[in-house]
């Protein structure tokens, strides 16, 4: 049930994304990516 929404709303814009968060397994790694990205933008 998620795939149609992904195909319609996310996949077409994926190439324009500044950052893609991997969140399909461990949320700790996704959080690390977000923190690193935000720190790079504010420093």
PANU-940479 format. One record per residue (C-alpha): x, y, z; chain; residue in three letters. Coordinates in steps of 0.05 Angstrom, whole numbers, plus 5000, padded with zeros to 4 digits. Example, Ala and Ser with C-alpha at 12.3 -4.5 7.8 and 13.67 -1.06 7.14 Angstrom:
<sites>
SITE    X    Y    Z unit code
SITE 5246 4910 5156    A  ala
SITE 5273 4979 5143    A  ser
</sites>
This chain:
<sites>
SITE    X    Y    Z unit code
SITE 5000 5000 5000    A  unk
SITE 5060 5046 5007    A  unk
SITE 5089 5035 4938    A  unk
SITE 5035 5074 4899    A  unk
SITE 5046 5135 4943    A  unk
SITE 5121 5129 4936    A  unk
SITE 5116 5123 4860    A  unk
SITE 5070 5184 4856    A  unk
SITE 5098 5232 4908    A  unk
SITE 5170 5214 4924    A  unk
SITE 5205 5180 4865    A  unk
SITE 5193 5237 4815    A  unk
SITE 5228 5287 4861    A  unk
SITE 5282 5242 4889    A  unk
SITE 5335 5268 4842    A  unk
SITE 5322 5339 4866    A  unk
SITE 5330 5322 4940    A  unk
SITE 5387 5354 4979    A  unk
SITE 5391 5294 5024    A  unk
SITE 5360 5225 5025    A  unk
SITE 5352 5193 5094    A  unk
SITE 5361 5118 5098    A  unk
SITE 5307 5096 5148    A  unk
SITE 5287 5026 5128    A  unk
SITE 5328 4989 5180    A  unk
SITE 5364 5027 5236    A  unk
SITE 5339 5095 5255    A  unk
SITE 5404 5111 5290    A  unk
SITE 5441 5117 5224    A  unk
SITE 5385 5161 5196    A  unk
SITE 5390 5206 5256    A  unk
SITE 5466 5211 5247    A  unk
SITE 5456 5232 5174    A  unk
SITE 5406 5286 5194    A  unk
SITE 5450 5313 5250    A  unk
SITE 5511 5316 5204    A  unk
SITE 5472 5350 5150    A  unk
SITE 5441 5402 5196    A  unk
SITE 5509 5416 5229    A  unk
SITE 5541 5426 5160    A  unk
SITE 5488 5478 5143    A  unk
SITE 5492 5518 5208    A  unk
SITE 5568 5519 5216    A  unk
</sites>
